Amino acid sequence: MKNRDLKAWMWSDAVEMLARAERMHRDLFRPAAGSGRAATPQWEPPVDVFETDQELRVLAALPGVDPDHIQVSIANGVLIIAGGRILPPELRTATIHRLELPQGRFERQLQLPTGRYEVGRPSVINGCLLVVLRKLV
């Protein structure tokens, strides 16, 4: 492995660990249920953001979330992806042996690069929500 490749790999690992630590910190200090904030998100989906000359593409990992129950908006230069994942009624009485996918309300807010954007129709690809933001000139 070339020295430059090693540095790039170490840097990407460090950035990934920092992002995970930030998510854990937000989860740890989230207001408790019943604190009067019923709309408080319970989890944040991980996202990837890609930029081209014409658009931003945001890919949010949302397996098992009904696309009809996802809201996408832009407010003050921030992209907001919100919705919820709930256990299907037929599974609510089942014995749960493992429940690793987060349940409940989620919200992810992403500061967008400076500019004006138009939100295209979100689509679902392999359990991920794809949001295309067209750059307006």
C-alpha positions as CSV (number, residue, x, y, z in Angstrom):
1,M,0.0,0.0,0.0
2,K,1.4,3.4,-0.9
3,N,2.0,5.9,1.8
4,R,-0.6,8.3,0.4
5,D,-3.2,5.5,0.3
6,L,-2.5,4.7,3.9
7,K,-3.0,8.3,4.9
8,A,-6.3,8.6,3.0
9,W,-7.5,5.4,4.6
10,M,-6.6,6.5,8.1
11,W,-8.2,9.9,7.5
12,S,-11.4,8.4,6.2
13,D,-11.5,6.1,9.2
14,A,-11.0,9.0,11.6
15,V,-13.8,11.0,9.9
16,E,-16.2,8.0,10.1
17,M,-15.4,7.4,13.8
18,L,-16.1,11.1,14.5
19,A,-19.4,11.0,12.7
20,R,-20.4,7.8,14.7
21,A,-19.4,9.5,18.0
22,E,-21.5,12.6,17.1
23,R,-24.5,10.4,16.4
24,M,-24.0,8.5,19.7
25,H,-23.7,11.8,21.5
26,R,-27.0,13.1,20.0
27,D,-28.7,9.8,20.9
28,L,-27.4,9.9,24.5
29,F,-28.5,13.4,25.2
30,R,-31.9,13.2,23.5
31,P,-34.8,14.4,25.7
32,A,-36.5,11.6,27.5
33,A,-39.9,10.4,26.3
34,G,-42.7,12.1,28.1
35,S,-40.7,15.4,28.5
36,G,-43.5,17.3,26.8
37,R,-41.9,17.1,23.3
38,A,-43.9,14.5,21.5
39,A,-42.4,15.4,18.2
40,T,-38.8,14.8,19.3
41,P,-37.1,12.4,16.9
42,Q,-35.9,9.2,18.4
43,W,-33.2,8.4,15.8
44,E,-31.4,9.7,12.8
45,P,-30.8,7.8,9.6
46,P,-27.2,7.7,8.2
47,V,-26.8,9.6,5.0
48,D,-24.4,10.0,2.0
49,V,-24.3,13.3,0.1
50,F,-23.0,13.6,-3.4
51,E,-22.6,16.8,-5.4
52,T,-22.4,17.3,-9.2
53,D,-22.4,20.5,-11.2
54,Q,-26.2,20.3,-11.6
55,E,-27.5,18.8,-8.3
56,L,-27.0,17.3,-4.8
57,R,-28.0,13.7,-4.2
58,V,-28.8,12.6,-0.7
59,L,-29.1,8.9,0.1
60,A,-30.6,8.1,3.5
61,A,-30.6,4.5,4.8
62,L,-34.3,3.9,5.7
63,P,-35.0,0.1,5.3
64,G,-38.5,-0.8,6.3
65,V,-39.8,2.7,6.3
66,D,-42.9,3.3,4.1
67,P,-42.0,6.0,1.6
68,D,-45.4,7.5,1.9
69,H,-44.6,8.4,5.5
70,I,-41.5,10.3,4.8
71,Q,-41.5,14.1,4.5
72,V,-38.7,16.0,2.7
73,S,-38.3,19.8,2.9
74,I,-35.8,22.6,2.9
75,A,-35.9,25.4,5.5
76,N,-33.3,28.1,5.9
77,G,-30.7,26.2,3.9
78,V,-31.3,23.0,5.8
79,L,-32.6,19.8,4.2
80,I,-35.0,18.0,6.6
81,I,-35.9,14.3,6.1
82,A,-38.5,13.2,8.7
83,G,-40.9,10.3,9.2
84,G,-41.3,7.2,11.3
85,R,-40.7,3.5,11.4
86,I,-43.3,1.5,13.3
87,L,-43.6,-2.2,13.9
88,P,-46.3,-3.7,11.6
89,P,-49.5,-4.6,13.6
90,E,-49.0,-8.3,12.9
91,L,-45.6,-8.2,14.7
92,R,-46.7,-6.2,17.8
93,T,-47.8,-9.3,19.7
94,A,-44.8,-11.5,18.6
95,T,-42.0,-12.4,20.9
96,I,-39.0,-10.2,19.9
97,H,-35.7,-12.0,20.0
98,R,-33.7,-9.1,18.5
99,L,-34.7,-5.6,17.5
100,E,-31.8,-3.7,16.1
101,L,-33.5,-1.5,13.5
102,P,-34.6,1.7,15.3
103,Q,-38.3,2.3,15.7
104,G,-40.3,5.5,16.1
105,R,-40.0,9.0,14.7
106,F,-36.8,10.0,12.9
107,E,-35.4,13.2,11.6
108,R,-32.2,14.1,9.8
109,Q,-31.2,17.7,9.2
110,L,-28.4,18.5,6.8
111,Q,-26.9,22.0,6.3
112,L,-26.8,22.4,2.5
113,P,-24.0,24.2,0.6
114,T,-24.8,27.8,-0.2
115,G,-27.2,28.1,-3.0
116,R,-30.8,27.6,-4.0
117,Y,-32.3,24.1,-4.6
118,E,-35.5,22.5,-5.8
119,V,-36.4,19.2,-4.2
120,G,-37.2,16.5,-6.8
121,R,-39.5,13.6,-6.1
122,P,-37.8,11.3,-3.7
123,S,-37.4,7.7,-4.7
124,V,-36.5,4.5,-2.9
125,I,-33.5,2.4,-4.1
126,N,-32.6,-0.8,-2.2
127,G,-34.1,0.4,1.1
128,C,-32.5,3.8,0.8
129,L,-34.3,7.1,0.1
130,L,-32.8,9.1,-2.7
131,V,-33.5,12.8,-2.7
132,V,-32.3,14.8,-5.7
133,L,-31.9,18.6,-5.1
134,R,-31.5,20.4,-8.4
135,K,-29.4,23.5,-8.2
136,L,-31.2,26.7,-9.3
137,V,-29.2,29.5,-10.9
